[in-house]
Amino acid sequence: MPNRLIGETSPYLLQHAHNPVDWYPWGEEALRRAREEDKPIFLSIGYAACHWCHVMERESFEDPAVAQLMNEHFVNVKVDREERPDLDDIYMKAVVALTGHGGWPMSVFLTPEGVPFYGGTYFPPEPRHGLPSFRQVLEAIAAAWRHRRDEVLRGGQALLEVLRRGDAPAQADSTLRPATLDAAFAQLERQFDLAHGGWGGAPKFPQPMALEFLLRTYVRTGEESARRMAERTLEKMARGGIYDHLGGGFHRYAVDALWRVPHFEKMLYDNAQLARVYVQAWQVTRRPLYRTVAEETADYLLREMQDPAGGFYSSLDADAEGEEGKFYVWTPQEVRAALGDDAPLFEDAYGVTAEGNFEGRCVLYRAREPDVLAERWGADADALEARLAAARRRLVAVRAGRVRPGCDDKVLAAWNGLAIGALADAARVLGRDDYREAAARAAAFVLEAMRTPQGRLRRSWRRGVARGEAFLEDYANLIDGLLALYEATFESRWFVEARRLADVMIAHYRDPAGGFFDVADDHEALVVRPRSLQDTATPSGGAAAAGALLRLAALTGEGRYRDLAETALRTVQPLAATYPTAFARWLCALDFALAAPREVAIVGDPTSAEVRALLEVLWGAYRPNQVVALARPGETPVVPLLEGRTALDGRATAFVCERFACRLPVTEPADLAAQLA
């Protein structure tokens, strides 16, 4: 018989709807039952693409004896962390405070009032590797609740105080300082993996926000080591197994330091951010590899992750047919059956060996560079690359016949904002109309299907049902995406909607003491009102808000937007200098705030050759601290930057401004380039 999760829309919750555990979704019904029956709450948090979440389900939640123990002693609550990042943030901080580390599945025990008192992550069915079995944990917690209640409650209150202190705003610096950017760069340089790129050892995560900061640093200072670190990382990831060489797009992270063997789930947020930074790297270097990876990643999103209604899905699972990575890995026999005479070349190029690199099978990675391959095979490099491209197409066709990983097809506003921004940037820089169209479809979908009649965003949508209150990151990332889409289309609708959402965000999420809360002022009462300052795999909501408000300030001249952003930046400045990988999105916003950004107003028909020539100058180089607005002839502008601008002698005209003080208007691309230099 199904449990109470059967009425949910989250694929993750529905995966557990037929467990023998008497699961509840988070809500007043579960909390009330815990109070009435005086039982602790067992809270399990995970997500659909999480491999170890599936393992714990199979080992424990599908075991009738374990389920009976859970049902007898606890009120059991399942949460999809992607639907409820507020709960995930609060209780993950509790688990980290208790154990020193976090992860998913997250397993937390709460009082009926929601106060955490014990927690961990994955617990095995039998004791191993220093971990107690899940059954032992359940029995110990049930006994402590019965016999040592006062001790449990005191521990919970002490932990709650830790959470409250951790979410308190820091003392704000008086000024924003370029020295913060320099200190952060120096820290990244010290921690960099010179051999393989990135930061840290195994497991190794892509850090798109840190890579963007390095590219910004190169533009700001001309520091060659910033460019080299970014390029080293981007190239190693693109050549490694973390990149899907057949279908495009990136897996979640690498389990080794070489980027060779991935943890196989594919997340929308990773691929959106990585596509964007590869576009930026192409602007800086013009290396074909970066454009190829950006386009293949964007193509993957359009092909496999976009709902017919327009929104983008959340993730693809790591598992297929119950096996991690099964969809993606190969044996030499499979490669030879598909490629025939081209198999030896492909095996040499992509590291296919009899022993394999993942449980006896092979994750494809680029084992040899084109010039090395050409020398080994005594052939022209371009001709070999053409053969390899044809081989990849044949393997794609073979792989299409396999059982595909599961898709978490819910649409999240925040992650769609990231995708809209990435596709919009790729559209204008790479000249891809299909990306522009896909970004516009996604934006229209979120604004129409995921907004209340009062203009408030919803967090999640799936199969016609929008639900859940939006969080700060939903507003901030969508505003950023809409502003990027405005610059890719110059359709005033997107600017108007971004500004409208910004005003809602300020009204409901602003902290009068500085910065922003993650949840609205009318959100359900939780044990703390969360405020996540650090970037995780996605930008901190506060950092994304600061960046979006700074761009709005540059387009509108409204000081209130800039003041709010700068106040938020001052609260994190000392942390950002010391921990750059955890505050990289803040550092990008700080770079914008300190740059006196260029505001460029254009008057002319965007389809004309004259305007296109001016835009080619603007988009031809990576200029991260620049905003562009365009007024068509006879159009009443809605962007304040465009007010009072008129064409010179009927020609397409550009006005380059700083803080709304403009230079002489120009009509020639060369003159525009000189003003931007």
N, C-alpha and C positions, 0 to 999 in steps of 0.2 A: 504494500500500500504506500502511496506517496505521502511524504510529510508536508509540512506547511510551506516549504520552498516551492512547491509545484505552482503556486500562483505568482511567482516572480518572473521577471523578464531577463535577468542576468544569466548568460550561459553558464557562468561559474556556479551560481546558486542552483540552477536547474540540473547541473551535473550531480548534485547531492540530493536531489528531490526524492530519490528512491532508496536512500540509505536507511537502514533500520534505526538510525539516530533520530530522535524527535526534534529535528532542527526547527528553529524559529529564524525568520529574518530579524535584523535589528529593528526594534520599535517598542512602543509602550506595552504591547501585549506580553512580550517576553519579560520586560522589566517588572511589570505588575505581577506576573506569575512568580518570579523570583522573590518578590517582597512577600506575597501572600503565603508561599510555601517555605519561606525562610531558607532558600537554597542559593548557593553561589552560582554565578554564571560562568559557563565555559564558552569563551569567545574564540572562534577560529576564523582567521582572516587569510585570504589568498586571492588568486586570480586564475582565469581559465587557462592561460598558457603556461602555468607554473608546473614544471615536471614533478618536483617533490610534493606539491599539493596532491597530485594524482597518486603518488606513491603512498602518502599517508592515508588517503581515502581508501585505497585498496587494502592496505594492511590493517587499518583500525576502524574506520568509519563504516566499512562494509562487513565487519565482524560482528555477528549478533551478540556474542558474549560481551565484547567491549561496549557495544551500543547499549546493552541492558545496564551496564555499570554507569554509563553516562546518563542515561534516562532516569535512573533511580536517584542519583545524588546531585544532578546539576540541571539547570535550565541551559540548553545548548543553542548557541546563536552562531549563524554563519554570515559572514560579511564579504562581499566582493570589494577588495581594496580600491578598485578602479571606480566603483560607484561611490564609495565613501572614503575619500582620502583624508577627511577630518578624523574619523575613527582610527584609520590606519596610522596617522601621524601621532595621535595621542598615545595609543597603546604600543606602537613601535618604540617610542621614546621610553615608555615604561619597561619594555623588555630589554632594551639596551642598557638602561640604568641598573636592571637586576642582573644581567648576564654578561654585559660588555660587548654584545654583538646582537644583530637582528637578522631578519630574513623571513622568507615565506616557505611553507605555511607558518603563520604566527599563531601561537597557542597561548591564550591569556586567561587567567582566572580573576573574576571580578566579584565584588560584593553586589547585592541587589541594587545598590545605588550607582553601580557602574565604576566604583573605585578599584583599580587593579591592585592585586597583592602578590601574584606569582605569575611567571610566564616563561616562555621559551619559544622555540621554533618547531622544527620537526622532531618528533619523538618516535623511536622505532617500536615495533611490536615486541621485541625482546631486548634486554639490556645489551648494549654494545658500544664500543668506542667511548666509554666513559659516560654514556647517556643512560638514564633509567628508561625502562619500557614505559609506554604510554599508560598501560594498566597500572603500573606502580605509581605513576604521577597522580592518576585519578584517585587511587585508594589513599595515598598520603594526603592529598588536598581534602578529600571528604572527611578523613579522620581529624585533620587539623581544624576544619570548620566545626566539627561536633565537639571537640575536646579542648581546643586551644583558641577559641573564638577571639578573646581579647588580644592575644598576641597577633593573630591574623589582622584584626582591625587596626591595631597600632602600626603594623607594617604597611598597611594600605595608606593610612594617613601620612606616614612619613614619605612614602613614594609620591603621593599626591603633591606634597609640598615641593619635592624635587621638580615635578612637572611644572608647577606654577612658577617657580623661580626661573626655570629654563625658558619659559615663554614670555617672561617680562622683557620689555624693550630695553635695549642697551642705552647707556648715556651717549647722546649724540655729540659728534665732533662739531666744532664751531664752523669749520670750513671744509670744502672739498679740495683735496690736494693731489696734484699730479704725482707726488712721491708715492702715493698709494699704488698707482699703476706700475711704477718702477719697481717697488718692493715686491709686488705680486709676480711680475715677470721674472725677477731674480729668483724667487722661490720656485717657480715652475722650471726654470733652467737648472736649479740644483737637483730637483727631483726627477728630471727627465731620464728616460731609458734611452741612452744613446744608440744602443744596438738595435732595438726593435721599435722604438717610438712609444709614445704614451707615457703613462706614469704608473709606477707600482709594478709588482710582479703578478703571478697568477693568483686568482683570476684577474683578467685585465679587461677593463670596460672602455668603450669609446667615450671620449670626452668632447663632444662637438662644441660645447660652450667655451671650454678652455682653448680649443683650436681656433674658434672665432676670435677670442681675445688675443691670441698670438698673431693672427693676421691683422687685427686692428693695431697691435703694437708695431708691427712692421710698417704699416702705413703711417703711423704717427711718428715713429722715430727713425725709420730706415734701418733698424737693427736686423742684420742678416741672420743672426742666430734664431730670432723669432720665426722668420720664414722657414729656416732649415728644420726647426723642430716641428712646425706644422706639416711641412712636406714629408718629413720622415715618417710621421705618424699616418698621414693620409695614404701614403704609398704602401706602407706595410699592411694597413688594414685592407686596402683594395686588393693586394696580392694574397692576403691570408684567407684562411677558411672561414673567418667570421663573415666574409662577403660571399654571397651566393653567386658563383660564377656562371651558373646556368640560368637562373631566373631573375637575377638582380636583387638588390636589397641586402640589408645586413641583419645578422642574428644578434641576439641580446648582448652577449659578451663572449670572450674567449676564456677557456678554462686553463690555458697556458699563457706564458709571457710572449709567445711568438705570434699571436693572433691566428694560430693554425687550426685549433679544434674549438668549435663554438659550443655554447649552450644554445640550443637550436631554435627557441621561440623567436618569432619576428614581431616586433612591436611597432605600431604606427609612430609613436613619438621618436624612437631611434631613427627610423628611416626618414621622417620629415626633417629632423635636425641635421642629419648627416647629408642628405641631399642638398640642403641649403649651404652647408659649409663647403661641400665640394664645388658648388657653383661659385662661391666666393674665392676659393683657391684657384679655380680656372680664370677668374677675372684677374687675379694677381699674377699668375704665372703663364697662362695660356697653354698649359700642358694638356695634351689631348686625353690622357688618362683620367684627369679629374672631370672633364666634361662627360666622358663616357660613363663613369661611375654615377655622376649626378643624373644623367638621363636614364640609365638602366634602373636606378633606384626609383626615380619618379615614374617611369614606365611600369615598374612592378606595382606601385601604389594604384595607378589607374587601372591596371589589368586585373589585380587580385583583391584589392582592398576597398574599392569604391562601390557603395550600394547603388542600385539603379535609381534610388531617390536622390542621390547626390552626396550623402555623407560618407565618411571613411570609417571602416571597421577598426576595431581596437588591436587585434593581434591574430597571429597564427600560432598554433600550439607547437611545442617542442616535439611532441610524440605523434606517431602514426601507428595504428594497430597496436597500441600499448607499448611501443618501443621508442625510446628517445632517438631522434635523428634518422629514423628508418627511411623517411621520404628522401633524404638528401645524400645518403652515403652510397658508395659503390665498391664492388669487388673488381679485380682485373678481368674475371670471366664475363661480368656484365658489360664492362667497357669494350672488350674484344667482340662480344656478340653484336654490339651496336655499331662499332666503328670499323671492324675488319682491318684492312691494311693501314688505316690511320691510327689504330689503337696504340702502337709503340710510341709514336710521336706524342699523342695526347697523354699517355702515361708518364712520359718523361717530363712534359711541360707541367702537369698538374699533380705530380707526386703520388701517382697510383702505384702501389706496391703490394706484393703478396701478403706481407705481414700487416699492412694497414696502419692507420694512426688513431683509429677509434673502434675499440672492441672488435678488432679483426677486419674492419672495413675501412674505407678511405673517405675522408673528407677532402674534397677537391680544394687545392690551393695552388697558387702559381709558384711552382718549385724552381723554375728557371726563367730568367729574364730573356726577352726576345734576342738580344745580341748573343748571349751565351748559347741559347738554343740554336741560333743560326750557325755558330761555330761548330757545335757538336754534330749538327746534321749536315753541315756543308751545303747549306742552301740559303737563299735570300730570305731575310727576316720577314719582309712583307708577305712573301709567298707562304711562309710557314704560318704566319698569323691568320692568313685567309683560310688555310686548311683547318686550323684550330677553331676558327669561328664556325665553319661548316660542321665540325665535329660537335661543337657545343649545341648547335641547333638539332642535330640528330639525338643527342642525349636528352635534350629538353622534351623531344617527342616521346622518347622512351619513358622518361620520368612522369610524363602526363598520364601514363597508364597505371601508375601506382596509386595506392590509397592515400589521399591527401591528409595532411594534418587538419585538426579541427580549427574552425575559425570562430573567434569571439566577435560576433557581428553586431555588438552594440556600438553605438556612435556616441562618443564623448565630446562635449563642446570644446574643452581645453585642447585635447589632442587634435581635433579638427582645425582649431586655430593655428596650431603648428604646421599642419599639412597645407592649409590655405596659404600661409606666409611663404613656405618653401616653394610651392608650385608657382605662386605669383612671381617670386624672384627669378625662378628658373625661366618662366615665360618671357619676362622682359629682357633678361640678360642673354638667353640662348635663342630667343626668337621662336618660341614654341607656342603656337596658338592653342594646341590641345591642352597644354598645361594651364593656360589662361582660362580656357573654358571649364576645365575640371575644377579649378579653384573657385570660379564664380558659381558653379553649380553647388559646390559644397557650402559656400557662404550663404547662398540663397536658402538652401535647405535648413541650415542651423537657425537662421534668422526667422524662418517661417514655421518650422516644425518643432523647434526647441525653445520657444519663447511663450510666456504667458500673455494673456490679453493686457496685463499691466506693464508689459515690457521687460519682465524679469526672465533671465535665462533658466533653462533646465540643464541639469548635468548630463543626462543620458537619454538616448532614444534607441528603441529596438522594435522593429516590425510594427510600426505605426503607433507605438506608445512612448511618449516622453514622460520622464519622471525624475524626481530628485531635485532638491534645491542646488543651484549652481554655487561654485566656490570661487574664491578670488582668482585662481588660475584659469577658470573658464572665461571670466570676463577679460582678464589681462591678455591671455594668448589669442583670444578671438579679436580683440581690439588691434593687437599687433598684426594679425593676419589680414584684417580688413584694410588697415592702412597700407600694407604691402600690395593688396589687391587694387586699391585705389591707384597706386603709382604704376601698376601694370596695365590698367584700363583707362584711367582718368574718368571713370564714371562716378559722378558726385554721390551716388547712392551709398557707396561703400564708406566714404568719408563721413557722411551724415550719420550712418549707423554706428560707426566707430565712436564718434563723439557722443552720441546718445548713450551708448553702453558705458563710456567712461564716466559720464555723470551719474549713472546708476551705481557704478562701482564705488565712486567716491562717497555717495550718499550712504551706502550700506556697509562698506568694508573698511573705511578709514578709521584708524586709531587716532583719537585727538592728541595722544602723546607722541605721535610720529609713526609713520609706516601704515601697515594694513594688517587686519586680521584675515585668516583664511576663510572664515565663515561670516555670514551676514549678521547684522545686529538683531534680526528677527529669526535667526536660526534656532533650532531646538536647543534647549539647555544641555550642555555636556559638562563633564567634571572640570574641564578647563576650556577656555575659548582659544583654539589653536592658532599659532602663528609660526609658520615654517620659514625660517630665514634662509636655510641652506638649500642650494640646488641639489637635486637628486639626479635621477635619469632625465627628469624634466626640470624646467626652470622653476625656481622659487616663485610663487605667485607674487610676492612683493617685488622681486627683481623684474619680472615681466611687466608688472604694473608701472614701475618706475620708468622702464624703457619706453613703454607705450605712451605714457604721459609726456615724456620729453619730446617725442616725435609730434604729439598733438600740439605741444607748446610751440614748436618750431613752425607748424603749419597755421596756427591760429594767432600767435602772439599773446596768448593769455598766460599771464604770470602765475595764475593759480595752479595750473597744471605743472609748471616747472617747480614751483615752491613745494608742492606735495612730493614730487619725485626727489628733489634734493634733500628734503627732510628725511625721507626714507633712506636715501643713500648715506647720509651722515650717521645713521644708527648702526650701519654695518661696516663702515669704512675700516676700522681697525681689524676686524675679522677677515675682511676681504684681502688685506695686505698679507696676512699670515697664512690663510688657508685658501689659496686661489682656486683649486679644483672644486671646492665646495661653494665658492661664491663667484664663479666665472661669469654668470649672467649679470650679476651686480657690477662686475668690473667692466663689462661691455657697456652697461648703462652709464657708469661713471665716466668712461671714455667719451661717450656722447655728450654728457653734461659739461665736461671740461673743454670740449673742442670748439665752442662757438660754431655750431653746425651751419653749413651752407644751406640757405633756403633759396630754391630756384623756382621762379614763376615763368611759365611759358604761355604765350598767347599764339594760337594758331590751330589749324586743323590737324589732329593727330595722324590722319591718313596721308597727309601731304608729304612730298619728298623733303621739303624744307624742315618741317618739324622732325621727321625721322632722322635727318642729318644732325639736328641738335641733340636728339635723344641718344643717338649713337655715341656722341661725346660724353654725355652724362652716364650712360651705362657701360661705356667701354672700359673703364677702370673701376677697381673696387674703392668706392667712396662711402664708407659705412656711416659717416656723420653728415649726411646730405639728405634733404627732403625735396621732393619735386611735386609741383602742382601745375595743372594745365587748364586754361580757359579756352573754349572753342569760340570762334568769332560769333558775336551776338549773344553769347550765353551769359546769363546772370550768375556770377561765381558764388559758390557756397563756401569755398575755402578762403578765409580772410587774407591769406598771403596773396591772393589774386586780385584783391580789390584795387580798383584804380589803374590796373594795368591795361595798356592799349598797344596795339601793334604799331611798329614803325613803318610808315609808308606802305601799309597793307601787307607787310612781310611777316613771316613767323619770327617772333621776338622772344629773347630770354632775358630775364632779370635775375642777377645773382645778388643775394642779400645775406647779411648777417645781423641777427636780432632785428629784422625788418628794416634795416638801413641798407639801401641798395646801391649798387654801382650803376654806371650808365648802361642802358639796355643795348643788347647786341643782336645782330641777325646772322652773323657768319659763324659757322662751327669753329673756325680757328680762333676767333675772338672769344668765344665761350670757353674754349679750352685754355686760353691764356688767363682768363679770369679765375678759372678753377685751379690753376697750377699752384 
